């Protein structure tokens, strides 16, 4: 009787192994042929988060802002710089280290500082420019500005994900 169970156990083990290998072969089936460009990386969709190019005038303005230099407090660990920007890209209020705000197009903004913020912790949220009001719905993302170490790029979107002008609050932690 023991021999019979051993033989059945061996047969069941081989059957399970065969089914596993057969199933694994099906799961690894190759997808339809794609061109190398499609396999490498899909193309960027327009408005998918790319930043506008930096103009020579903007580069000069950023360089001049860096030349002003920050206050000693601005670069002290644990301090923050903040800005409140309207949906039109106007700097409403901010800490002394904030130089300016610029609107590039629907939902695209730049906030310029007088010190390097490229390696700092950056946080933005959709906000209001007047007290006691609930901010409009939407989404916001923030990144260091392309080729400008003392600027931050902010992008705002509506709740459907389309570019849309929204007022926002920005905080840079040192």
N, C-alpha and C positions, 0 to 999 in steps of 0.2 A: 504494500500500500504506500509506503514511504517513497519508493522508487517512482510510482505513478505521479505523486504530487511534485516530485523534483522535476520530472520530465515536463509536466504541465507548466510549472513555474518557469522553466527555461524557455518553453515555447511562447508563453505569454510575454516574457521579457524581450525575446527576439521580435515578436509581433509589434510590441510597443515601440521598439527601436526603429523598426521599418516604417511604421506610420509616422513617427516623429521626423525621420529623414525625408519621407515623401512629402509631408506637410510643409517642412522647411523649404524644400525645393520649390514648392508652389509659391510660398510667401516671398521668395527672393527673385521671382520672375522679373525680367527687365521691363521698364516702361517703354512706351513708344519712343522711337528714335527722335532725338532733339539735336539741334545744332549746337556746337560748342559754346556759342554766345549765350544761348538760353540756359545751358547747364551751369556756366560760370556764375552769372548773376543776372537777375531780371532787370530790365531797364527801369530807370527812375521815371515815375509818373510826374507830369508837370504839377508843381505846387506840393510836392510830397515832402517838403521840409528843407529844400535847398536854399541857401542864403544868397541874396543878391551880391554881385561883385562889389568890391571896395573901390571907389573912385579915387583918383589922385587927390582931390580936394578933401575927401574924408580921411585919407591917410595922413595928410598934412595936419588936419584938425586934431586927429588922435595923437600925433607926435607932439604937437604944441601942448595938448592937455597933459601928456606925460612929463613935459618939461616943467610945468607948474609944480609938480611934485605934490605928494599927499602930505597931510599933517602927520605928526608923529603918532597920533591916536589911530589913524586910518590903518596902519600896518601892524598895530598891536594885536597879538592873538586874543581872540574872544570878543573883539569889537565887530560891529556890523555897519555896512553902508546900506541905505535904503532909498527907494524912489517910488513916487506915485505918478503914473503916466496916464493921461487921458486917452480915449479911443482915437483921437486925432493925432497922437504922438507928441503932445505937449507935456513937458515936465512940469507937473503941478507943484510938487514939493519933494524935497529929498535932503539927504545929508550933504555936508559941504564937499564931499569927495565926488559927487555926481556932477558932471559937467553939462550934459545935454541929453535929450532924447530925440530920435528921428523916426518918422514913419516912412516906410518904403512903398508900401502897397497894402492891399487888404490884409490885415492881420499880421503884418511884418514890421518889426520895430528894432531899433538899436538904442541902447543906453550906454553913454560914454562916461568913463571915470577918469580921475587924474592919477591912477596907479594901476599896476598890472593885476588883473582879476582872473587871469586864465587858469590858475590853479586853486582858486577859492571855491568854497561851497556856495552855489547859486540856487536861489529858490524864488519862484514867481507864482502868483495866484491872481486869478481874475478878481478884481475888486471894484469898488465904487470910488468916485472922486468926491462924494459928499457923505457926511456922516449919517448914520441911522438908516441907510437904505440897503436892500439886499442886492448883491451884484447880479448881473445878467448871467444866464446859463451859458456854458461853453467849456472849452478846453484851452489849456495853455502849455507851451513847452519853452524851454530856455536852454541856450548853449553858449559857449564862448564864441565871440565873433570871429569870423574867418579873417585871418591875417591882421587882426587888431587885438593885441594882448590886453588892452585896457577898455574893452567894450564887451557887451553882452548882447546876444541876438535873442529876441523874444518873438514867438509866433502864437497868435491867438486864433481860435476856431469856434464856430457855433456848435451846438449840440449834435448836429449831423456830421460834423467833421470838415465842413467847408471853411475856407479862410474867411474870417470876419473880424472887424475892428471891435476890440473890447478894451475897456480900461483895466489897468493891472497895477499890482504892487510888487516890487522887486526887492529882494534882500540878498546881499552878498556878505557872507560871514568870513572873517579873517582867521 
